[in-house]
């Protein structure tokens, strides 16, 4: 089969012929049709986060395709089923974290002794075929195309999990900081739920698009958000803890700031009490990632209902190097999807 391979850290991604895997007991073989390209895949290839611990290093944790073969004992999936595969698929089942009995989520990536992580500890989805345990797949709604489903498996999953983690009340106002791969979906999810939604972006060229996505108001920063009445919930989707901390200026009393973006360079810090008396404002700072399979199913169903539409740029597999370069430069609006 053809697969995308990262030869080594900082090397150009290439298409290579590698053996097609075969499903064992309890597993399915997926013919991948579309696979999203996450910024974290690019970060891993550059060594900013751990490089894939697999050989060959086939990345990708947003693959969607159809099952073409099932292994012995599989009853929950059948040939022809359209399925997706997420970043964290399973855990070791033996470590202290696993003994807590928590559902499979992004938390396991950091706390499980040996998580099953697509594209990092096992083969990823940037390939024509991949083998996955049947119970580690998620069914894709019929109304959602392969290309549009792929970004929901990570970016959409994260954005929706962040909104759910905030436990937003019907009367509250949501602000989304950063209008990128995660943020453009978070705005749509918030609006789909009927919340008054504010977009926070320092990019003037994104203002009109943010309104088209459903934002009732667009501001440049936390101070402008405060002047516009503030927000009860801020979903920080950009990969900057500095920007997330700055947005606290617009958080209302009793509000929640949810960190959904990953900043591998800077610590998150609460501004001084002289400018933001956090200790007296009954506010909370939360973290969110892939918070559980039920949230992924909700995110997929909302997108399938037409209330959320990922904005994607598609690439042929032969153009993977171009896609990686554009993602690395932040030039894709808003999710690159590779077709296989």
DOZAFI-622302 format. One line per 4 residues: for each residue x, y, z of N, C-alpha, C. Coordinates in steps of 0.05 Angstrom, whole numbers. Example, Ala and Ser with C-alpha at 12.3 -4.5 7.8 and 13.67 -1.06 7.14 Angstrom:
BEGIN
264/-114/156/246/-90/156/264/-66/156; 257/-45/142/273/-21/143/258/1/157
# end
This chain:
BEGIN
17/-24/0/0/0/0/17/25/0; 6/47/-8/19/73/-6/14/85/21; 34/96/33/32/108/59/50/132/61; 42/152/77/60/175/83/79/167/106
104/172/101/125/164/121/142/189/127; 148/192/153/166/213/162/193/199/167; 213/203/149/238/187/151/253/192/177; 253/217/187/267/224/211/258/252/220
267/261/243/260/287/253/269/309/233; 251/327/227/256/349/208/259/341/179; 253/316/173/255/308/145/228/313/130; 229/315/104/205/319/88/189/293/88
163/296/91/144/274/90/144/263/62; 144/236/59/145/224/32/124/201/31; 116/195/6/99/172/1/116/148/-5; 111/126/9/127/101/5/108/78/2
119/56/-10/105/31/-10/112/15/15; 92/8/31/97/-8/55/77/-31/54; 82/-53/69/64/-76/69/36/-68/79; 16/-79/66/-12/-75/75/-17/-92/99
-26/-81/121/-30/-97/145/-55/-115/142; -56/-136/158/-78/-155/158/-91/-155/186; -117/-156/187/-130/-155/214/-128/-182/228; -122/-180/254/-122/-204/271/-148/-206/285
-150/-224/304/-175/-228/319/-184/-202/332; -209/-195/329/-220/-171/341/-214/-145/326; -200/-147/303/-192/-124/288/-206/-121/262; -204/-97/250/-215/-92/224/-194/-78/207
-196/-83/181/-179/-69/161/-195/-47/149; -185/-22/150/-199/1/140/-185/11/115; -200/15/94/-190/29/70/-194/59/75; -173/73/81/-174/101/88/-181/117/63
-199/136/66/-207/153/44/-199/182/48; -198/191/73/-191/218/80/-178/218/107; -157/235/110/-143/236/136/-135/265/141; -145/276/163/-138/304/170/-109/306/179
-99/330/174/-71/336/181/-71/356/204; -65/346/228/-66/362/253/-39/376/257; -39/399/268/-15/413/274/4/398/293; -8/381/310/9/365/328/25/344/313
14/334/290/29/316/273/54/330/263; 50/354/254/73/370/243/93/376/266; 83/383/289/100/388/312/117/364/319; 105/340/319/120/316/325/141/311/304
135/316/279/155/312/258/179/330/260; 175/353/274/197/372/278/211/368/305; 201/349/321/213/344/346/204/362/369; 183/378/364/173/396/385/159/380/407
146/358/398/134/338/417/145/311/408; 142/290/424/155/265/418/149/255/390; 171/247/376/169/236/349/155/209/350; 140/201/329/126/175/330/145/152/337
136/136/356/153/113/365/146/88/350; 144/90/324/137/68/306/154/69/282; 158/46/270/175/44/245/161/26/225; 156/37/201/160/65/193/141/84/207
150/109/209/134/130/223/112/140/205; 89/127/207/65/135/191/47/151/210; 44/178/205/29/195/223/-1/195/217; -15/212/231/-44/217/224/-63/206/244
-79/223/257/-98/213/277/-127/224/271; -132/230/246/-159/237/238/-168/222/212; -165/195/212/-172/180/188/-201/171/187; -212/171/163/-239/162/159/-239/144/134
-253/122/135/-255/104/112/-275/82/116; -274/62/99/-293/40/103/-279/14/109; -292/-3/124/-281/-29/132/-283/-47/108; -260/-60/101/-259/-78/78/-254/-107/86
-247/-111/111/-242/-138/121/-244/-138/151; -255/-160/162/-257/-162/191/-242/-187/200; -230/-185/224/-216/-208/235/-235/-226/250; -224/-248/260/-241/-267/274/-253/-255/299
-279/-262/304/-292/-253/328/-305/-226/327; -302/-211/305/-314/-184/303/-343/-186/298; -359/-175/315/-388/-174/311/-400/-146/311; -385/-127/322/-396/-100/324/-392/-83/299
-375/-92/281/-370/-78/256/-372/-98/233; -379/-88/209/-381/-105/185/-368/-92/161; -362/-108/142/-350/-97/117/-370/-77/105; -360/-54/97/-376/-33/86/-382/-11/106
-379/-16/132/-383/5/152/-363/28/148; -374/52/149/-356/76/149/-349/83/178; -323/85/183/-314/89/210/-291/110/210; -286/120/234/-264/138/239/-247/127/262
-223/137/265/-205/129/286/-194/154/299; -194/154/325/-185/178/340/-156/176/349; -147/198/362/-120/200/371/-114/178/392; -128/178/414/-124/159/435/-145/137/432
-135/112/426/-154/90/421/-157/71/444; -137/70/461/-138/51/483/-116/56/503; -117/40/524/-97/42/546/-85/15/552; -65/15/570/-52/-10/577/-70/-28/594
-88/-16/610/-106/-31/627/-94/-41/653; -69/-34/658/-55/-45/682/-43/-24/700; -38/0/690/-24/20/707/-43/33/727; -32/50/744/-48/63/765/-70/80/753
-64/93/730/-85/109/718/-108/92/708; -101/70/694/-121/52/683/-139/40/705; -127/36/728/-143/24/750/-164/43/761; -164/68/752/-185/87/760/-211/82/745
-208/67/722/-232/60/707/-245/82/691; -229/103/684/-240/125/670/-244/118/640; -263/131/626/-266/126/598/-242/134/582; -239/122/559/-216/129/542/-218/158/533
-198/174/538/-198/202/531/-170/212/527; -167/237/520/-140/248/517/-124/248/542; -136/247/565/-121/246/590/-103/222/591; -111/200/579/-95/176/579/-69/179/564
-68/198/545/-43/203/530/-20/211/549; -27/225/571/-7/235/589/-4/218/614; -25/204/622/-24/190/648/-22/159/646; -31/147/624/-29/118/620/1/111/615
9/89/626/37/80/622/43/73/593; 23/63/578/27/55/551/1/58/534; -6/83/528/-31/87/513/-28/78/484; -50/71/472/-51/65/443/-58/91/429
-38/103/417/-41/130/406/-36/129/376; -57/135/360/-56/133/331/-35/152/320; -17/142/305/4/158/292/27/164/310; 26/155/335/48/160/354/59/134/365
42/116/375/52/90/385/43/67/367; 24/72/349/16/52/329/12/67/302; 11/52/280/9/64/254/-14/84/253; -9/107/240/-29/127/237/-45/124/211
-62/144/206/-81/142/185/-73/155/159; -49/166/157/-40/177/131/-30/154/114; -48/137/106/-41/113/90/-66/102/77; -63/85/57/-86/74/43/-101/54/60
-87/41/78/-100/21/96/-89/23/124; -106/15/143/-96/13/171/-113/-8/185; -101/-21/205/-114/-41/221/-119/-30/248; -144/-34/258/-152/-22/284/-170/-43/298
-169/-44/324/-188/-60/339/-216/-50/333; -235/-68/328/-262/-59/321/-274/-40/341; -269/-45/367/-281/-29/388/-266/-2/392; -245/2/376/-231/28/376/-238/46/353
-259/38/338/-269/55/317/-295/68/325; -302/89/310/-328/103/314/-343/104/288; -369/98/289/-385/99/264/-388/128/255; -386/132/229/-390/158/217/-418/161/207
-433/181/214/-461/185/205/-462/186/174; -482/175/163/-485/173/134/-485/201/121; -496/221/135/-499/248/123/-473/263/123; -451/252/134/-426/267/137/-406/254/118
-394/269/100/-375/259/81/-349/251/95; -333/235/82/-307/228/93/-289/252/98; -288/270/79/-271/294/81/-280/312/104; -306/315/108/-316/333/130/-315/319/157
-317/292/157/-316/278/182/-288/278/194; -268/277/177/-240/274/188/-233/296/208; -237/322/203/-229/342/223/-245/340/249; -269/328/249/-284/326/273/-271/306/293
-256/287/282/-244/266/299/-223/277/318; -212/301/313/-193/313/332/-201/342/338; -201/359/317/-207/388/321/-236/391/331; -255/378/318/-282/381/327/-287/368/354
-275/345/359/-277/331/385/-267/349/407; -244/362/403/-232/379/423/-250/404/428; -259/416/407/-275/441/409/-301/435/425; -314/413/417/-340/406/430/-335/398/459
-314/383/464/-307/375/492/-303/400/509; -290/420/498/-285/445/513/-311/459/521; -330/460/502/-355/472/508/-370/456/529; -370/430/526/-384/413/546/-371/415/573
-344/417/574/-330/419/600/-337/445/615; -345/466/600/-351/491/612/-379/491/625; -395/471/619/-422/469/630/-438/495/627; -439/504/602/-452/529/595/-482/529/601
-491/549/614/-520/552/620/-534/567/597; -560/562/594/-575/573/571/-572/603/567; -570/618/589/-569/647/586/-541/658/582; -521/641/582/-494/651/583/-483/657/555
-461/673/556/-448/681/531/-421/668/529; -415/657/505/-389/644/500/-372/661/482; -346/662/488/-326/674/471/-306/653/462; -299/653/437/-279/634/427/-254/650/419
-232/644/433/-207/658/428/-190/642/408; -185/654/385/-170/641/364/-188/629/343; -187/639/319/-205/628/298/-187/613/278; -181/588/286/-165/571/269/-178/544/266
-162/523/265/-173/496/261/-193/488/282; -187/494/308/-206/488/329/-226/510/332; -217/535/331/-235/558/337/-257/561/317; -252/556/292/-274/560/272/-296/539/276
-289/517/288/-309/497/295/-323/504/321; -308/513/341/-319/520/367/-340/542/364; -335/562/346/-355/583/341/-381/570/331; -378/551/312/-402/539/300/-417/522/321
-402/506/337/-415/490/357/-430/507/378; -417/528/386/-430/546/406/-456/558/394; -454/567/369/-478/579/357/-500/558/352; -491/534/345/-511/512/340/-527/506/365
-515/512/388/-529/507/414/-546/531/422; -545/552/406/-562/576/412/-549/596/430; -524/593/436/-510/613/454/-503/638/439; -505/661/452/-493/685/441/-463/680/440
-451/685/417/-423/676/412/-406/700/403; -383/703/416/-364/723/408/-338/710/398; -327/720/377/-302/711/367/-280/730/375; -258/720/384/-235/737/392/-212/730/372
-204/749/356/-182/744/337/-167/770/332; -141/768/330/-125/791/324/-121/795/294; -132/777/278/-129/778/249/-154/792/237; -150/816/227/-173/831/215/-186/816/192
-170/800/177/-180/787/154/-199/763/162; -201/757/188/-218/735/196/-245/746/208; -248/772/210/-271/783/223/-297/776/208; -297/780/182/-321/775/167/-328/745/166
-307/729/164/-311/700/164/-322/690/190; -312/701/212/-322/694/239/-352/700/241; -360/722/230/-389/728/230/-405/709/213; -393/701/190/-406/682/173/-409/655/186
-390/648/204/-391/623/218/-411/623/241; -421/647/248/-441/649/269/-435/668/292; -412/680/292/-405/698/314/-424/723/313; -435/729/336/-452/753/338/-435/778/340
-411/775/350/-393/798/354/-364/788/350; -347/805/340/-319/799/337/-302/820/350; -284/812/367/-266/831/381/-237/822/378; -219/840/384/-191/834/380/-177/821/404
-187/827/428/-173/817/452/-192/817/476; -180/810/499/-196/808/523/-206/835/532; -191/856/528/-200/883/536/-224/892/520; -223/887/494/-247/894/477/-271/877/485
-266/851/492/-288/834/502/-300/846/527; -283/855/545/-294/867/570/-310/892/564; -301/909/545/-315/933/538/-342/926/525; -344/902/513/-368/893/500/-387/878/518
-380/878/544/-397/864/564/-387/839/575; -364/829/564/-351/805/574/-365/779/565; -355/757/575/-367/731/569/-366/713/594; -385/695/595/-386/676/618/-366/653/614
-361/647/589/-343/625/582/-325/634/560; -299/629/562/-280/634/541/-267/607/534; -270/599/509/-257/575/499/-231/584/485; -208/578/497/-183/587/486/-172/564/467
-175/568/441/-167/548/422/-140/552/410; -130/577/412/-104/582/399/-81/570/416; -59/563/403/-37/550/417/-19/570/431; -32/588/447/-17/608/461/-29/612/489
-14/604/509/-23/609/536/-21/638/544; -3/653/531/-1/681/535/-27/695/527; -37/688/502/-62/700/492/-86/691/509; -85/666/518/-107/656/535/-108/672/561
-86/677/574/-85/692/599/-94/720/594; -87/732/571/-95/759/566/-126/761/563; -138/740/553/-167/740/549/-183/741/575; -169/734/597/-183/735/623/-194/762/629
-184/783/617/-194/810/621/-223/812/614; -233/795/596/-261/797/588/-278/776/601; -268/761/620/-284/739/633/-301/751/656; -327/745/655/-345/755/675/-341/742/702
-352/753/723/-352/741/750/-366/714/748; -353/694/760/-363/666/759/-358/652/733; -342/664/716/-337/653/689/-316/631/689; -315/617/666/-296/595/662/-280/599/637
-254/597/640/-235/597/618/-227/568/612; -231/558/588/-224/531/581/-201/531/562; -179/519/571/-155/517/554/-157/492/536; -161/497/510/-164/475/491/-141/474/472
-126/496/469/-103/496/452/-78/488/467; -58/477/453/-34/467/466/-11/487/460; 1/497/481/25/514/479/48/499/491; 66/491/474/90/476/483/113/493/491
110/519/490/132/537/496/128/554/521; 104/563/526/99/582/548/80/571/569; 86/578/594/68/571/616/44/589/617; 22/578/627/-2/595/631/1/609/658
-4/635/658/-2/650/682/-26/669/686; -35/671/710/-57/690/716/-45/718/720; -57/738/707/-46/765/710/-46/773/740; -30/793/746/-28/803/774/-55/813/784
-58/811/810/-83/820/822/-89/849/818; -68/864/812/-72/893/807/-88/897/781; -85/879/762/-99/882/737/-123/863/734; -120/840/748/-142/821/746/-144/806/773
-161/814/791/-163/802/818/-177/775/817; -164/756/805/-175/729/801/-186/717/827; -171/721/848/-178/709/874/-206/717/884; -216/739/874/-241/750/884/-264/748/864
-259/736/841/-279/737/819/-293/710/815; -288/690/831/-302/665/830/-299/652/802; -276/655/790/-271/645/763/-257/618/764; -258/603/742/-244/577/741/-229/575/715
-206/562/716/-191/555/692/-191/525/689; -201/515/666/-204/487/661/-188/478/637; -182/453/636/-169/441/612/-188/423/598; -185/420/572/-202/402/557/-187/391/533
-191/366/528/-180/353/504/-201/335/493; -195/310/487/-215/291/478/-227/279/504; -250/289/512/-260/284/539/-277/259/542; -279/242/521/-294/218/524/-310/212/498
-314/186/492/-326/179/466/-355/190/463; -369/194/485/-396/205/481/-396/233/469; -375/248/476/-373/275/465/-366/275/435; -350/255/427/-343/252/399/-368/245/383
-385/227/393/-409/220/379/-428/245/377; -429/261/398/-445/285/396/-434/304/375; -408/308/375/-396/326/356/-401/317/327; -399/291/322/-405/280/295/-434/284/287
-452/279/306/-480/281/300/-488/310/294; -477/329/308/-483/357/303/-473/365/276; -449/356/269/-439/362/242/-455/349/220; -464/324/225/-480/310/206/-507/323/202
-517/337/222/-542/352/220/-540/378/205; -515/385/196/-512/409/180/-508/434/196; -507/432/222/-504/456/239/-475/465/242; -456/447/236/-428/453/237/-415/442/212
-399/458/198/-386/449/174/-356/456/175; -339/436/178/-310/442/178/-302/455/151; -286/475/152/-275/488/128/-248/475/123; -246/461/100/-223/445/95/-210/452/68
-184/446/66/-169/447/41/-159/419/36; -167/407/14/-160/380/8/-135/378/-9; -120/357/-4/-95/351/-19/-95/322/-28; -84/317/-51/-78/289/-59/-55/279/-43
-54/253/-39/-32/242/-22/-4/249/-33; -3/252/-59/23/258/-71/33/286/-64; 14/303/-54/21/330/-47/23/334/-16; 29/312/-2/31/313/27/52/333/37
75/335/23/96/353/32/86/382/31; 72/389/10/60/416/7/41/421/30; 24/402/36/4/405/57/18/410/84; 39/394/90/54/397/115/66/425/117
77/434/95/90/461/95/69/483/100; 46/481/88/25/501/92/14/500/120; 10/476/131/1/474/159/22/486/178; 47/480/173/68/490/190/70/521/190
62/533/167/63/562/165/36/575/173; 17/559/180/-9/569/187/-25/581/164; -20/570/140/-32/581/116/-57/566/107; -65/545/121/-89/530/114/-113/541/130
-135/545/116/-159/553/129/-181/534/123; -188/515/142/-174/516/169/-163/488/175; -170/468/159/-160/441/164/-151/429/138; -127/419/136/-117/405/113/-127/376/115
-138/365/94/-147/337/93/-134/324/69; -121/301/74/-108/287/52/-126/264/43; -130/262/17/-147/242/6/-131/218/-4; -140/194/3/-126/170/-5/-144/152/-22
# end
